[in-house]
Amino acid sequence: MTLTTILPSLRRSIPDPFVPDRWPAHTHLSTTDVIVDDVPMLHLVEQFGTPCVHSAAAVIPGTGGCPSPAALTSVVVARVNTAIFDEDGHHLSLDARLSHVEPRWSELRLIGRASTTHTVSFHLDSEAGPEHCVLLPRDLAPGDLLAVPCRGEVVQAVGSASGFIQNGE
């Protein structure tokens, strides 16, 4: 359990912790964004809309952030279409279809704002691939942006409601 899990109001001043080996090399988090190689993911959304992708060198596991000379990791940014709270639990759907990529769901991040509510488990809509449960702030709402790292290079492989995804490189 982390400090931001216990005291979510801290998310206004410090970002949630992350596992650097699962993100591209030279990734750092702010309280409201994921920045890869000095490219803010929010900037990509402004330019390309959602869903969008940014690919960069993967981290060689266990090296403390050393970039791989050959392997890539991608970050997909998607918009929340629905966030439903009912007797069956919390359900979430995105504007990206991630069934053909390998998202690292444990690293899924809310970007664009710092939520100060506790996290709850959301069932991710089947359009994202096999059903997954993800931990996200309770106040998640349609229109919110989520960033998730994916193993390998994601190039035009993520479907969207419009049938196309831009590559934010």
Long-range contacts (C-beta under 8 A, 24 or more apart in sequence): 5-118, 5-119, 8-115, 8-116, 8-117, 8-118, 8-119, 8-137, 9-116, 11-114, 11-115, 11-116, 12-114, 12-116, 16-109, 18-107, 18-109, 19-106, 19-107, 20-59, 20-64, 20-65, 21-59, 21-61, 21-62, 22-59, 22-73, 22-104, 22-106, 22-107, 22-149, 23-59, 23-73, 23-75, 23-107, 23-149, 24-54, 24-55, 24-56, 24-57, 24-58, 24-59, 24-72, 24-73, 24-74, 24-75, 24-149, 25-56, 25-57, 25-58, 25-59, 25-65, 25-66, 25-67, 25-68, 26-56, 26-57, 26-65, 26-67, 27-56, 27-75, 27-149, 29-109, 31-114, 32-111, 32-112, 32-113, 32-114, 33-111, 33-112, 34-75, 34-109, 34-111, 34-147, 36-75, 39-168, 41-75, 41-77, 41-111, 41-145, 41-147, 41-168, 42-111, 42-112, 42-145, 44-77, 44-168, 45-77, 45-112, 45-145, 47-168, 48-166, 48-168, 49-166, 50-77, 50-78, 50-79, 50-95, 50-96, 50-145, 50-160, 51-76, 51-77, 51-78, 51-79, 51-94, 51-95, 51-96, 51-158, 51-160, 51-165, 52-76, 52-77, 52-165, 52-166, 52-167, 52-168, 53-77, 53-154, 53-155, 53-158, 53-165, 53-166, 53-167, 53-168, 53-169, 54-167, 54-168, 54-169, 55-153, 55-154, 55-155, 55-167, 55-169, 58-151, 71-152, 72-152, 72-153, 73-149, 73-150, 73-151, 73-152, 74-101, 74-149, 74-150, 74-152, 74-153, 74-154, 75-147, 75-148, 75-149, 75-150, 76-101, 76-103, 76-147, 76-148, 76-150, 76-154, 76-158, 77-111, 77-145, 77-146, 77-147, 77-168, 78-145, 78-146, 78-148, 79-143, 79-144, 79-145, 79-146, 80-140, 80-141, 80-142, 80-143, 80-144, 80-145, 80-146, 81-125, 81-142, 81-161, 82-125, 82-142, 83-122, 83-140, 83-141, 83-142, 83-144, 89-121, 89-122, 89-123, 90-120, 90-121, 90-122, 90-123, 91-122, 91-123, 91-125, 92-122, 92-123, 92-124, 92-125, 92-134, 92-136, 92-140, 93-124, 93-125, 93-127, 93-128, 94-124, 94-125, 94-127, 94-128, 94-146, 95-160, 95-161, 96-127, 96-128, 96-158, 96-159, 96-160, 96-165, 97-127, 97-128, 97-129, 97-158, 97-159, 97-160, 98-128, 98-129, 98-148, 98-150, 98-158, 99-127, 99-128, 99-129, 99-130, 100-129, 100-157, 100-158, 101-129, 101-150, 101-151, 101-152, 101-154, 101-157, 101-158, 102-150, 102-151, 102-152, 103-128, 103-129, 103-148, 103-149, 103-150, 104-148, 104-149, 104-150, 104-151, 105-132, 105-134, 105-148, 107-148, 107-149, 108-134, 108-135, 108-136, 108-146, 108-147, 108-148, 109-146, 109-147, 109-148, 110-136, 110-137, 110-140, 110-144, 110-145, 110-146, 111-145, 111-146, 111-147, 112-144, 112-145, 113-144, 115-139, 115-140
